[in-house]
Amino acid sequence: MPKLLSVSSRSDRPVVAVIGGGPAGLMAAEVIARAGIAVHVYDAMPSVARKFLLAGVGGMNITHAEDHAIFVTHYGAAQPRLKPILDDFTPQQLRDWIQGLGIDTFVGSSKRVFPTDMKAAPLLRAWLQRLRGLGVVFHPRHRWLGWCDGDPSRGWRFATSEGETVVHVDAAVLALGGGSWPKLGSDGSWCELLREARVEIAPLQPSNCGFDVQWSAHIRERFAGTPVKQVALALTDREGRQWRRKGEFVVSDYGIEGSLVYALSAPLRELLRDRKDATLWLDWLPETDIEHIEARLQQPRKGMSFANVLRKKLRLPAIVAPLLRECCPDLNNGDAAAVARALKAMPLRPSAPRPIAEAISSAGGVSFTAVNEDLMLTSLPGIFVAGEMLDWEAPTGGYLLSACFATGRRAGEGVVKRLLSG
């Protein structure tokens, strides 16, 4: 028999469960606790915000400082639903909130925003101290199993080290993450629980992920791990729209990965899903026009090999010549015009996205048609959803965390409105 634990006082002070201790859940917990409502945070892991801490290992990119009208365009098909939420908690308001925790931020050269010390841990420590000061109670190693008899009013079931526990609360926020990095807690197991409750769920898919490319043994052995910098990638999506991004990526043993690839992962993934084939066009010299490249290639070679011509006359890295041989096998290296065209549009043909467990984030989740403007499930009144559980995706660069914080805040405000209004 499961152990019964009623954390709801059933008094004038309602009690809320926040399930999931990432940025979205913790933000919801703060908003609710500030309203004088008792909050209990449940997380399956031994400690909260593990993915948040991992994201900060290489430098905690918390948000982005570009013009807000441009900022909100990075959320694709979910922009109409996310824009009002992001308008209510803008990147500048997020920075002000962080400042209130005693953590300074700065804007990098790419307009990405970072804590001054570039780390996530000090921010999280200050935040948890604030939450405990507000009376928030944390329950680690509590994995949500669903509801008693499928009915939230009959109790919320959790697996713990001491066996199953059932709790009763007045409202709840689900902030369980998507399906990426399952070893840190967000394994997507909640999808089936909500589908059984007839909540519309879009299938979880990898986002901000690498892609398989069938490299030769030579490329894998000689060039795996090679960074490709100051280039551009372009593709035509399934609706015929042109995408082009500048940046850098990495040639890996399985294919391609890195920020530039992640920026195009959504349309590329959709192309591969629909057609099972897609082409990325790599521009090695995005700031140089094709006529200038051709003119450089027409200069006397003076006995130089093709690889040395590319390196010395165009300052291209050593990987370019073997990739041209691999991706453009019929290219005539002596035809300056053809080589110039290939350097401006070298075809890369990914075959599949990497598994969702390797992705930085995931697409899919609870459909926005299943929630109201406060992010409450319309089929399960009193239960709110926030963060990556919702069906949206965005590139890296601070957009992911910004939307997690903002949706957590909106869900928290929705709980307060529902429990305290009237």
C-alpha positions as CSV (number, residue, x, y, z in Angstrom):
1,M,0.0,0.0,0.0
2,P,1.4,3.5,-0.8
3,K,2.1,5.8,2.0
4,L,-0.5,8.6,2.1
5,L,0.8,12.1,2.7
6,S,-1.5,15.1,2.6
7,V,0.6,18.3,2.2
8,S,-2.6,20.3,1.7
9,S,-3.8,21.9,4.9
10,R,-7.3,22.2,3.5
11,S,-7.4,25.5,5.4
12,D,-7.6,29.1,4.1
13,R,-4.0,28.7,2.8
14,P,-4.0,26.5,-0.3
15,V,-1.0,24.3,-1.2
16,V,0.5,23.7,-4.6
17,A,2.7,21.0,-6.0
18,V,5.3,22.0,-8.6
19,I,6.6,18.9,-10.3
20,G,10.0,19.4,-11.9
21,G,12.8,21.5,-10.4
22,G,14.2,23.2,-13.5
23,P,14.1,26.9,-14.3
24,A,10.4,26.8,-15.3
25,G,9.3,25.0,-12.2
26,L,11.4,27.1,-9.8
27,M,10.1,30.3,-11.4
28,A,6.5,29.1,-11.0
29,A,7.3,28.2,-7.4
30,E,8.7,31.6,-6.6
31,V,5.7,33.4,-8.1
32,I,3.2,31.2,-6.2
33,A,5.1,31.4,-2.9
34,R,5.3,35.2,-3.0
35,A,1.5,35.2,-3.1
36,G,1.5,33.4,0.3
37,I,0.6,30.0,-1.1
38,A,2.4,27.0,0.3
39,V,4.6,25.4,-2.4
40,H,6.1,21.9,-2.5
41,V,8.6,21.2,-5.3
42,Y,9.0,17.5,-6.4
43,D,11.9,16.4,-8.5
44,A,13.0,12.9,-9.6
45,M,16.7,13.6,-9.2
46,P,18.7,14.0,-6.0
47,S,18.9,17.7,-6.5
48,V,17.1,20.3,-8.7
49,A,18.1,22.1,-11.9
50,R,20.7,19.5,-13.1
51,K,20.2,20.3,-16.7
52,F,20.4,24.0,-15.9
53,L,23.8,23.5,-14.2
54,L,25.0,21.4,-17.1
55,A,24.1,24.2,-19.6
56,G,26.2,26.5,-17.6
57,V,29.4,24.4,-17.7
58,G,30.7,26.1,-20.8
59,G,29.3,29.6,-19.9
60,M,25.8,30.3,-18.7
61,N,24.0,32.0,-21.7
62,I,20.9,33.1,-19.8
63,T,19.1,35.2,-22.5
64,H,19.7,37.5,-25.5
65,A,19.9,41.3,-25.7
66,E,18.7,41.9,-29.3
67,D,15.7,44.1,-30.0
68,H,12.6,42.4,-28.4
69,A,10.7,42.5,-31.7
70,I,13.4,40.4,-33.3
71,F,13.9,38.3,-30.2
72,V,10.3,36.9,-30.3
73,T,10.7,35.8,-33.9
74,H,13.0,32.9,-33.0
75,Y,10.2,30.7,-31.7
76,G,8.9,29.6,-35.0
77,A,5.3,28.3,-35.2
78,A,4.8,28.8,-31.4
79,Q,5.5,32.6,-31.7
80,P,1.9,33.7,-31.6
81,R,1.3,31.9,-28.3
82,L,4.7,32.6,-26.7
83,K,4.9,36.3,-27.6
84,P,2.4,37.6,-25.0
85,I,4.2,35.5,-22.4
86,L,7.6,36.8,-23.4
87,D,6.2,40.3,-23.6
88,D,5.2,40.0,-19.9
89,F,8.7,38.8,-18.9
90,T,11.2,40.2,-21.3
91,P,14.9,39.4,-21.5
92,Q,15.6,42.7,-19.7
93,Q,13.1,41.9,-16.9
94,L,14.9,38.5,-16.6
95,R,18.2,40.3,-16.2
96,D,16.7,42.6,-13.6
97,W,15.4,39.5,-11.8
98,I,18.9,38.0,-11.8
99,Q,20.3,41.2,-10.6
100,G,17.9,41.0,-7.6
101,L,19.6,37.7,-6.7
102,G,22.9,39.6,-6.4
103,I,24.2,38.3,-9.8
104,D,25.5,40.7,-12.3
105,T,25.1,40.1,-16.1
106,F,26.8,41.4,-19.2
107,V,26.1,41.4,-22.9
108,G,28.7,39.6,-25.1
109,S,29.7,40.6,-28.6
110,S,27.0,38.4,-30.1
111,K,24.4,40.1,-27.8
112,R,24.1,36.9,-25.7
113,V,23.7,37.6,-22.0
114,F,25.8,35.9,-19.4
115,P,26.3,36.1,-15.6
116,T,29.5,38.0,-15.0
117,D,31.3,34.9,-13.7
118,M,29.8,32.8,-16.6
119,K,28.6,30.2,-14.1
120,A,25.2,28.8,-13.3
121,A,25.9,27.5,-9.8
122,P,26.1,30.8,-8.0
123,L,22.8,31.9,-9.5
124,L,21.1,28.7,-8.6
125,R,22.5,28.8,-5.0
126,A,21.1,32.3,-4.5
127,W,17.8,31.4,-6.0
128,L,17.3,28.3,-3.8
129,Q,18.2,30.4,-0.8
130,R,15.5,32.8,-1.8
131,L,12.9,30.1,-2.4
132,R,13.6,28.4,1.0
133,G,13.2,31.8,2.6
134,L,9.8,32.1,1.0
135,G,8.9,28.7,2.6
136,V,9.2,26.5,-0.5
137,V,9.7,22.9,0.5
138,F,11.8,20.6,-1.7
139,H,11.2,16.9,-2.2
140,P,14.1,15.3,-4.1
141,R,14.0,11.7,-5.4
142,H,10.3,11.9,-6.0
143,R,9.3,10.6,-9.4
144,W,5.8,11.4,-10.5
145,L,3.8,8.2,-11.4
146,G,0.4,9.8,-12.2
147,W,-2.8,9.9,-10.2
148,C,-4.7,7.5,-8.1
149,D,-7.3,5.9,-10.4
150,G,-6.3,8.4,-13.0
151,D,-8.0,11.2,-11.1
152,P,-6.0,14.2,-9.7
153,S,-8.5,14.8,-7.0
154,R,-7.8,11.3,-5.6
155,G,-4.1,12.0,-5.1
156,W,-0.8,12.4,-6.9
157,R,1.5,9.4,-6.8
158,F,5.2,9.6,-6.4
159,A,7.9,6.9,-6.3
160,T,10.4,7.5,-3.6
161,S,13.3,5.6,-2.0
162,E,10.9,4.6,0.7
163,G,8.2,3.4,-1.6
164,E,5.2,5.0,-3.2
165,T,3.8,8.2,-1.7
166,V,0.4,9.8,-2.5
167,V,-0.1,13.6,-1.9
168,H,-3.1,15.8,-2.1
169,V,-2.8,19.4,-3.2
170,D,-5.1,22.2,-4.4
171,A,-3.3,22.9,-7.7
172,A,-0.2,21.8,-9.5
173,V,2.4,23.0,-12.1
174,L,3.9,20.4,-14.3
175,A,7.4,21.5,-15.4
176,L,9.0,18.1,-16.3
177,G,11.1,19.2,-19.3
178,G,11.2,17.5,-22.7
179,G,13.0,14.4,-23.8
180,S,16.6,15.6,-24.1
181,W,19.4,14.5,-21.7
182,P,17.2,11.9,-19.9
183,K,20.0,11.1,-17.5
184,L,19.4,14.5,-15.9
185,G,15.7,13.8,-15.4
186,S,13.8,15.0,-18.4
187,D,13.0,11.6,-20.0
188,G,9.6,12.4,-21.5
189,S,7.8,9.7,-19.5
190,W,5.1,12.1,-18.6
191,C,3.8,12.0,-22.2
192,E,1.9,8.8,-21.8
193,L,0.5,9.9,-18.4
194,L,-1.0,13.0,-20.0
195,R,-2.2,11.1,-23.2
196,E,-4.1,8.8,-21.0
197,A,-5.8,11.9,-19.6
198,R,-6.6,12.9,-23.2
199,V,-4.3,15.8,-23.3
200,E,-3.1,16.5,-26.8
201,I,0.7,15.8,-27.1
202,A,2.8,16.3,-30.1
203,P,5.5,13.6,-30.4
204,L,8.9,14.6,-28.8
205,Q,11.7,15.2,-31.3
206,P,15.3,16.2,-31.1
207,S,16.0,19.9,-31.4
208,N,19.3,21.8,-31.4
209,C,20.9,18.5,-32.4
210,G,23.7,17.1,-34.6
211,F,23.0,15.2,-37.8
212,D,24.4,12.1,-39.3
213,V,26.5,12.4,-42.5
214,Q,28.0,9.4,-44.2
215,W,31.6,10.5,-44.1
216,S,34.3,8.4,-45.6
217,A,36.8,6.7,-43.3
218,H,39.4,9.3,-44.3
219,I,37.2,12.2,-43.1
220,R,36.3,10.4,-39.9
221,E,39.9,9.4,-39.1
222,R,41.7,12.6,-40.1
223,F,39.2,15.4,-39.5
224,A,36.7,14.3,-36.8
225,G,36.5,17.1,-34.2
226,T,37.6,19.8,-36.7
227,P,35.9,23.2,-36.1
228,V,34.6,24.9,-39.3
229,K,34.5,28.7,-38.6
230,Q,33.2,31.8,-40.2
231,V,31.0,30.0,-42.7
232,A,27.3,30.0,-43.7
233,L,24.8,27.2,-44.1
234,A,21.6,27.5,-46.2
235,L,18.7,25.3,-47.0
236,T,15.2,25.4,-48.6
237,D,12.6,24.1,-46.2
238,R,9.5,22.0,-47.0
239,E,7.4,25.2,-47.6
240,G,10.0,26.5,-50.1
241,R,11.4,29.2,-47.7
242,Q,15.1,30.0,-47.8
243,W,17.1,29.7,-44.6
244,R,20.6,31.0,-44.2
245,R,22.7,31.4,-41.1
246,K,26.3,32.3,-40.4
247,G,28.5,30.9,-37.7
248,E,30.5,27.8,-37.0
249,F,30.1,24.1,-36.6
250,V,32.1,20.9,-36.0
251,V,32.8,18.0,-38.3
252,S,32.3,15.0,-36.0
253,D,32.9,11.3,-36.5
254,Y,29.1,10.8,-37.1
255,G,28.5,13.9,-39.1
256,I,28.0,17.6,-38.1
257,E,27.2,19.4,-34.9
258,G,27.6,22.8,-33.2
259,S,25.7,26.1,-33.0
260,L,25.3,26.7,-36.7
261,V,23.9,23.3,-37.3
262,Y,21.6,23.7,-34.3
263,A,20.3,26.9,-35.7
264,L,18.9,25.0,-38.7
265,S,18.0,21.8,-36.9
266,A,14.2,22.4,-37.0
267,P,13.7,22.9,-40.7
268,L,16.4,20.3,-41.5
269,R,14.7,17.8,-39.2
270,E,11.3,18.4,-40.9
271,L,12.8,18.0,-44.3
272,L,14.3,14.6,-43.4
273,R,11.1,13.5,-41.8
274,D,9.0,14.2,-44.9
275,R,11.4,13.4,-47.7
276,K,14.2,11.3,-46.1
277,D,16.7,13.5,-47.9
278,A,17.8,17.0,-47.6
279,T,20.7,19.2,-48.6
280,L,22.6,21.9,-46.7
281,W,24.6,24.3,-48.8
282,L,27.9,25.3,-47.2
283,D,29.4,28.7,-48.1
284,W,33.1,28.6,-47.1
285,L,33.5,32.4,-47.8
286,P,30.3,34.1,-46.9
287,E,31.9,37.6,-46.9
288,T,33.5,37.1,-50.3
289,D,31.7,37.3,-53.7
290,I,32.1,34.5,-56.2
291,E,33.9,36.7,-58.8
292,H,36.7,37.6,-56.3
293,I,37.1,33.9,-55.5
294,E,37.3,32.9,-59.1
295,A,39.8,35.6,-59.8
296,R,42.0,34.4,-57.0
297,L,41.8,30.8,-58.3
298,Q,42.8,31.9,-61.8
299,Q,46.1,33.3,-60.6
300,P,49.2,31.3,-61.5
301,R,49.7,28.3,-59.1
302,K,53.5,28.2,-59.4
303,G,53.5,24.5,-58.7
304,M,51.2,24.6,-55.7
305,S,48.8,21.7,-55.1
306,F,45.1,22.3,-55.1
307,A,45.0,22.2,-51.3
308,N,47.8,24.8,-51.0
309,V,46.0,27.0,-53.5
310,L,42.9,27.0,-51.2
311,R,45.0,27.6,-48.2
312,K,47.3,30.3,-49.5
313,K,45.2,32.2,-51.9
314,L,41.9,32.0,-50.1
315,R,43.1,31.3,-46.5
316,L,40.9,28.2,-46.2
317,P,41.6,25.5,-43.7
318,A,43.1,22.1,-44.6
319,I,39.7,20.3,-44.3
320,V,38.3,22.1,-47.4
321,A,40.1,20.2,-50.1
322,P,39.1,16.7,-48.8
323,L,35.6,17.8,-48.1
324,L,35.3,19.1,-51.7
325,R,36.5,15.8,-53.0
326,E,33.9,14.0,-50.8
327,C,30.9,16.3,-51.4
328,C,31.7,17.3,-55.0
329,P,33.3,14.1,-56.5
330,D,33.0,15.3,-60.1
331,L,34.5,18.7,-59.5
332,N,37.4,19.7,-61.9
333,N,40.0,21.3,-59.6
334,G,41.4,23.2,-62.6
335,D,38.1,24.9,-63.4
336,A,38.3,28.1,-61.4
337,A,34.6,29.0,-62.0
338,A,33.4,25.5,-60.9
339,V,35.6,25.5,-57.8
340,A,34.3,29.0,-56.9
341,R,30.7,27.9,-57.2
342,A,31.5,24.8,-55.1
343,L,33.1,26.9,-52.4
344,K,30.0,29.2,-52.3
345,A,27.6,26.3,-52.2
346,M,29.1,22.9,-51.2
347,P,26.4,20.3,-50.7
348,L,26.2,18.5,-47.4
349,R,23.6,15.7,-47.2
350,P,22.6,14.7,-43.7
351,S,20.7,11.5,-43.4
352,A,19.1,11.8,-39.9
353,P,19.1,13.8,-36.7
354,R,20.9,12.4,-33.8
355,P,18.9,10.7,-31.0
356,I,16.8,12.9,-28.8
357,A,18.9,11.8,-25.8
358,E,21.9,13.6,-27.3
359,A,20.0,16.8,-28.2
360,I,20.3,20.0,-26.3
361,S,16.5,20.4,-26.3
362,S,13.4,18.8,-27.8
363,A,10.5,19.8,-29.9
364,G,6.9,18.6,-29.3
365,G,5.0,18.3,-26.1
366,V,1.8,19.6,-24.8
367,S,-0.1,21.4,-27.6
368,F,-1.0,25.0,-27.0
369,T,-4.5,24.1,-28.0
370,A,-4.6,22.0,-24.8
371,V,-4.0,25.0,-22.5
372,N,-5.6,28.4,-21.9
373,E,-3.7,31.7,-21.8
374,D,-2.6,31.0,-18.2
375,L,-1.1,27.6,-19.4
376,M,-3.7,25.6,-17.5
377,L,-4.8,22.4,-19.1
378,T,-8.4,22.9,-20.2
379,S,-9.2,19.2,-19.7
380,L,-7.7,19.1,-16.2
381,P,-8.6,22.4,-14.4
382,G,-6.1,23.4,-11.7
383,I,-3.1,21.7,-13.5
384,F,-0.7,24.1,-15.3
385,V,2.2,23.3,-17.7
386,A,5.4,25.3,-18.2
387,G,8.8,25.1,-19.8
388,E,10.0,22.6,-22.4
389,M,6.9,20.4,-21.8
390,L,5.0,22.7,-24.1
391,D,5.2,22.3,-27.8
392,W,7.7,24.9,-28.8
393,E,11.4,25.0,-29.8
394,A,14.0,27.7,-30.2
395,P,17.7,27.9,-31.1
396,T,20.5,28.2,-28.6
397,G,21.6,31.7,-27.6
398,G,19.4,32.3,-24.6
399,Y,16.1,31.7,-26.3
400,L,15.5,28.4,-24.6
401,L,16.0,29.5,-21.0
402,S,14.1,32.8,-21.6
403,A,11.0,30.9,-22.6
404,C,11.4,28.5,-19.7
405,F,11.5,31.3,-17.2
406,A,8.7,33.2,-18.9
407,T,6.3,30.2,-19.1
408,G,7.1,29.3,-15.6
409,R,6.2,32.8,-14.5
410,R,2.9,32.7,-16.5
411,A,1.9,29.3,-15.0
412,G,2.7,30.5,-11.5
413,E,0.6,33.6,-12.1
414,G,-2.2,31.4,-13.4
415,V,-2.1,29.3,-10.2
416,V,-2.3,32.4,-8.0
417,K,-5.2,33.8,-10.1
418,R,-7.1,30.6,-9.8
419,L,-6.6,30.0,-6.1
420,L,-6.9,33.5,-4.8
421,S,-9.3,35.4,-7.1
422,G,-12.7,35.7,-5.6
